[in-house]
Amino acid sequence: MTTLYCACCGRPFVRTSTRGPAPLYCSQDCRIQMAVRRRAWSDRADNRTTTRKTVERHELGHSDPASYGRLPVLAAGQRPPIPWR
């Protein structure tokens, strides 16, 4: 039989049957572990996409990059408003 390597833990295992596609994992535990990782990675990718959309939405409000860092022109004695977050 053919020796394969587990996609989860890297251990070698023997393919018991030549029928069908080759297995990727050496055990049920590795299959479950990879399902958990896949779910966690997909949640993380969704959060990253959501964060990127939020940043893009924020950037749309500030279309003039030259205005960053420029102090507002005020009359003598006035203070600029302090943005609180």
C-alpha positions as CSV (number, residue, x, y, z in Angstrom):
1,M,0.0,0.0,0.0
2,T,1.0,3.7,-0.4
3,T,2.5,5.7,2.5
4,L,0.8,9.1,2.9
5,Y,1.4,12.0,5.3
6,C,-1.3,13.5,7.4
7,A,-2.2,17.1,6.5
8,C,-2.9,17.9,10.1
9,C,0.0,16.4,12.2
10,G,2.4,15.3,9.4
11,R,2.6,11.7,10.6
12,P,3.0,9.0,8.0
13,F,0.1,6.6,7.6
14,V,-0.7,3.8,5.2
15,R,-3.5,4.1,2.7
16,T,-5.6,1.0,3.2
17,S,-7.5,1.1,0.0
18,T,-6.7,2.3,-3.5
19,R,-10.4,3.0,-4.2
20,G,-11.6,6.6,-4.1
21,P,-9.6,9.7,-3.3
22,A,-6.6,9.5,-1.0
23,P,-7.4,10.4,2.6
24,L,-5.8,13.6,3.9
25,Y,-5.8,12.8,7.6
26,C,-4.4,9.8,9.6
27,S,-7.3,9.7,12.1
28,Q,-10.8,10.9,13.1
29,D,-9.1,13.2,15.6
30,C,-7.1,15.0,12.9
31,R,-10.3,15.3,10.8
32,I,-12.1,16.9,13.7
33,Q,-9.1,19.2,14.5
34,M,-8.9,20.4,10.9
35,A,-12.7,21.1,10.9
36,V,-12.2,23.2,14.0
37,R,-9.3,25.1,12.5
38,R,-11.2,25.7,9.2
39,R,-14.1,27.1,11.2
40,A,-11.8,29.4,13.2
41,W,-9.9,30.6,10.1
42,S,-13.2,31.4,8.3
43,D,-14.4,33.4,11.3
44,R,-11.1,35.3,11.3
45,A,-11.3,36.0,7.6
46,D,-14.8,37.3,8.0
47,N,-13.7,39.6,10.8
48,R,-10.8,40.9,8.7
49,T,-13.2,41.6,5.9
50,T,-15.6,43.5,8.2
51,T,-12.7,45.5,9.6
52,R,-11.5,46.4,6.1
53,K,-15.0,47.5,5.2
54,T,-15.2,49.8,8.3
55,V,-11.8,51.3,7.4
56,E,-12.9,51.9,3.8
57,R,-16.1,53.5,5.0
58,H,-14.1,55.8,7.3
59,E,-11.7,56.7,4.6
60,L,-14.5,57.8,2.3
61,G,-15.3,60.7,4.7
62,H,-11.8,62.0,4.4
63,S,-11.2,62.2,0.7
64,D,-8.6,65.0,0.8
65,P,-5.3,63.5,2.1
66,A,-3.6,66.9,2.0
67,S,-5.8,68.1,4.9
68,Y,-4.2,65.6,7.4
69,G,-1.9,67.3,9.8
70,R,-2.9,70.8,8.8
71,L,-4.0,73.1,11.6
72,P,-7.3,74.9,11.1
73,V,-7.1,78.7,10.7
74,L,-8.7,80.3,13.7
75,A,-9.1,83.9,15.0
76,A,-6.7,85.0,17.7
77,G,-7.4,83.4,21.0
78,Q,-9.6,80.6,19.8
79,R,-8.8,77.0,20.3
80,P,-9.6,74.2,17.8
81,P,-12.3,71.8,19.0
82,I,-10.9,68.6,20.5
83,P,-12.4,65.5,19.0
84,W,-13.2,63.0,21.7
85,R,-13.6,59.3,20.9
